[in-house]
Amino acid sequence: MRVYIVIFFAMLFMCNTSEISNKLSNLDLSSSRKNELTKEEVIRGLKEALKIGTQKAVNIVSKKDGFWNNPLIRIPIPEKLKNVTDKLSRLGFKKDVQKFHKQLNIAAEKSSKKALNIFVEQITKITFEDAIVILTGNDSSITTYFKEKTYEKLYTEFKPDVNNTLNDLKIIAFYEKLIDIYNKIPLVKKVNFDLTNYVTEKTLEGLFLELKNQEKNIRNKEVFRETKLLKRVFDKNNWHWNR
């Protein structure tokens, strides 16, 4: 009889222990799920980060001397024109060469404003799947995504603007004058270079470099997550899909 009583209480104890354990487990689960991000939050949060990052990047590069004063994105004199500018500088045209160099950067600065509308248009197309891949990627996943999705369109729309700006600033005429002077120098190899294409590519290069910098800040420094939503979305503790 005693044996049966012992077995009965042992089974009762095991049952209660199992029940308590399940409750605790459920408690932990519900607690951890409290902070889990919804699909809507992930998409809204990433779009918010993209809007803030792209707006800041465009504002920085398009402000007065945004390219010229930033050594990381300053457009250099094209390598293919170095012989031209070096020789002309030695022949007394140094100030003309310096003016030409700075105006290349002014053209980039003026043209880069157009990028924002193209970026915003792409932001509206982001899906949840895109958002997860971008959010959980490396420090430049947003920049890579934008480059893949917008570069061709940016280039196509930027190039005429760059060309117009180069003409408005009289850079094309000035450039042709420099090349004409150079080509008249005896024994030099004649130069023919697509300046508009060069400035367009360098403008986009600078823009994406600044966007990468803004992305890195948002990902790694909480102070750059300007809203509650950004703080939630970029807090890895809320990324339940990683668990």
C-alpha positions in Angstrom: 0.0 0.0 0.0 2.8 2.4 0.9 4.4 1.7 -2.4 1.3 2.8 -4.3 1.0 6.0 -2.2 4.7 6.9 -2.9 4.2 6.2 -6.7 1.0 8.4 -6.6 2.7 11.4 -5.0 5.7 11.0 -7.2 3.5 11.1 -10.4 1.7 14.1 -8.9 4.9 15.9 -8.2 6.2 15.1 -11.7 3.0 16.4 -13.3 3.1 19.6 -11.3 6.8 20.2 -12.1 6.1 19.6 -15.8 3.1 22.0 -15.7 5.1 24.7 -13.9 8.0 24.3 -16.3 5.6 24.7 -19.3 4.2 27.9 -17.7 7.6 29.3 -17.1 8.6 28.5 -20.6 5.4 30.2 -22.0 6.1 33.1 -19.7 9.6 33.5 -21.1 8.3 33.2 -24.7 5.6 35.8 -24.2 8.2 38.1 -22.6 10.7 37.7 -25.4 7.9 38.3 -28.0 6.9 41.6 -26.4 9.7 43.4 -28.2 9.6 41.4 -31.5 9.3 43.6 -34.6 6.3 43.2 -36.8 6.7 43.1 -40.6 5.1 46.6 -40.8 7.6 48.0 -38.3 10.6 46.5 -40.2 9.5 48.0 -43.5 8.5 51.4 -42.0 11.7 51.5 -39.9 14.0 50.7 -42.9 12.2 53.2 -45.1 12.6 55.8 -42.4 16.3 55.1 -42.2 16.6 55.3 -45.9 14.8 58.6 -46.1 16.9 60.1 -43.4 20.2 58.7 -44.8 19.5 59.7 -48.4 18.3 63.2 -47.4 21.4 63.8 -45.3 23.7 62.4 -48.0 22.2 64.6 -50.7 22.2 67.7 -48.5 25.9 67.2 -47.6 27.2 66.7 -51.2 24.9 69.4 -52.7 25.6 72.2 -50.3 28.1 75.0 -51.3 31.5 73.4 -51.9 30.1 70.0 -50.7 32.5 68.2 -53.0 35.3 70.6 -53.1 35.8 70.9 -49.3 35.5 67.1 -48.7 38.8 65.3 -49.7 37.0 62.0 -49.6 34.7 62.9 -52.5 36.5 65.8 -54.1 36.7 65.2 -57.9 40.3 65.1 -59.0 41.5 66.3 -62.4 41.0 63.2 -64.7 44.1 61.0 -64.9 44.0 61.2 -68.7 44.2 65.0 -68.5 47.1 65.1 -66.0 49.7 65.6 -68.7 47.6 68.4 -70.2 47.1 70.3 -66.9 50.7 69.8 -65.7 52.1 71.1 -69.0 49.7 74.0 -69.1 50.5 74.9 -65.5 54.2 75.1 -66.3 53.4 77.3 -69.3 51.7 79.9 -67.2 48.1 78.6 -67.1 48.2 77.4 -63.5 45.3 79.6 -62.3 43.2 78.5 -65.3 43.8 74.9 -64.4 42.9 75.5 -60.7 39.7 77.2 -61.8 38.9 74.3 -64.1 39.5 71.8 -61.3 37.2 73.6 -58.8 34.4 74.0 -61.3 34.3 70.3 -62.0 33.3 69.9 -58.3 30.8 72.8 -58.5 29.1 71.0 -61.4 28.9 67.8 -59.3 27.5 69.7 -56.3 24.8 71.4 -58.4 23.8 68.2 -60.2 23.5 65.9 -57.1 20.3 67.5 -55.8 18.3 65.5 -58.4 19.2 62.2 -56.7 16.8 62.6 -53.8 13.6 62.1 -55.9 15.1 59.0 -57.5 16.0 57.6 -54.1 12.6 58.3 -52.6 10.9 56.6 -55.6 13.0 53.5 -55.0 12.2 53.5 -51.2 8.5 53.1 -51.9 9.2 49.8 -53.8 10.9 48.0 -50.9 9.3 44.7 -49.9 9.6 43.0 -46.5 12.0 40.5 -48.0 14.2 43.3 -49.3 14.0 45.0 -45.9 15.2 41.9 -44.0 18.1 41.3 -46.4 19.1 45.0 -46.1 18.6 45.3 -42.4 20.6 42.1 -41.5 23.3 42.8 -44.0 26.7 44.5 -43.5 27.4 48.2 -42.9 26.9 49.1 -46.6 23.9 46.9 -47.5 21.6 49.9 -47.9 24.1 51.6 -50.2 24.7 48.4 -52.2 20.9 48.0 -52.6 20.5 51.6 -53.9 23.5 51.3 -56.2 22.0 48.2 -57.8 18.5 49.6 -58.1 19.2 53.2 -59.0 22.6 53.7 -60.6 21.5 53.3 -64.2 18.6 55.7 -63.7 20.7 58.2 -61.8 23.4 58.1 -64.5 20.8 58.6 -67.3 19.1 61.5 -65.5 22.3 63.0 -64.1 24.3 63.2 -67.4 22.2 65.8 -69.2 22.1 67.9 -65.9 25.8 67.6 -65.5 26.3 68.6 -69.1 24.0 71.6 -68.7 25.7 72.7 -65.5 29.2 72.4 -67.2 27.9 74.6 -70.0 26.2 77.1 -67.6 29.5 77.4 -65.7 31.3 77.7 -69.0 33.4 74.7 -68.1 33.0 72.9 -71.4 34.1 76.0 -73.3 37.0 76.5 -70.9 38.0 72.9 -71.1 37.9 73.0 -75.0 40.1 76.2 -74.8 42.6 74.4 -72.6 42.7 71.4 -74.9 43.0 73.6 -77.9 46.0 75.3 -76.4 47.5 72.0 -75.4 46.9 70.4 -78.8 48.8 73.2 -80.5 52.0 72.4 -78.5 54.5 70.8 -80.9 54.9 67.0 -80.6 52.2 66.4 -78.0 49.7 63.6 -78.4 46.2 65.0 -79.2 43.7 64.7 -76.4 40.0 63.8 -76.7 38.2 63.1 -73.4 34.5 62.8 -72.4 34.4 65.3 -69.6 30.6 65.1 -69.0 30.8 61.3 -68.5 33.7 61.7 -66.1 32.0 64.3 -63.9 28.7 62.2 -63.9 30.5 59.1 -62.7 32.5 60.9 -60.1 29.3 62.7 -58.8 27.6 59.4 -58.3 30.7 57.9 -56.7 30.8 60.8 -54.2 27.0 60.5 -53.5 27.1 56.8 -52.8 30.2 57.2 -50.6 28.4 59.8 -48.4 25.3 57.5 -48.3 27.5 54.7 -47.1 28.8 57.0 -44.3 25.3 57.9 -43.2 24.2 54.2 -43.2 27.2 53.3 -41.1 26.3 55.9 -38.6 22.7 54.8 -38.2 23.7 51.1 -37.9 26.5 51.6 -35.3 25.7 54.8 -33.4 22.4 55.1 -31.5 22.6 58.8 -31.5 22.0 58.8 -35.2 18.8 56.8 -34.8 16.6 59.9 -34.6 13.2 58.3 -33.9 11.8 55.6 -31.6 11.1 53.4 -34.6 14.7 53.6 -35.8 15.9 52.7 -32.3 13.6 49.6 -32.2 14.3 48.4 -35.8 18.1 48.7 -35.5 18.3 47.1 -32.0 19.4 43.5 -32.8 17.7 42.3 -29.6 14.4 42.7 -31.4 15.4 40.7 -34.4 13.4 37.5 -33.6 14.2 35.9 -37.0 17.8 35.5 -35.9 16.8 33.4 -32.9 
